[in-house]
Amino acid sequence: MAETFEYRPQNVCSRLIKITIEGDIVAKVEFVGGCRGNTQGVAALIAGMKIDEAIRRLDGIQCRNGTSCPDQLAQGLKKIKAEKGI
């Protein structure tokens, strides 16, 4: 069963990241705000990916302010993992 979570990123242009999870899979990601092409590209690339793999690939990517939209997505996924015990 799919669950959708909202994560408010910090220090990036995106204002909100909506993350839909099915088990341990990232089913869908939607960024609100930010660089439309880049955020849509990131969302398309990780759709269907296991959460741990998405975190491994995105965590630590920097754009400005020591973070980026992909890094903030990784932080959101970490929070979901911690809350859901995945």
Order of alpha helices (4+ residues) and beta strands (2+ residues): beta-beta-beta-alpha-beta-alpha-alpha
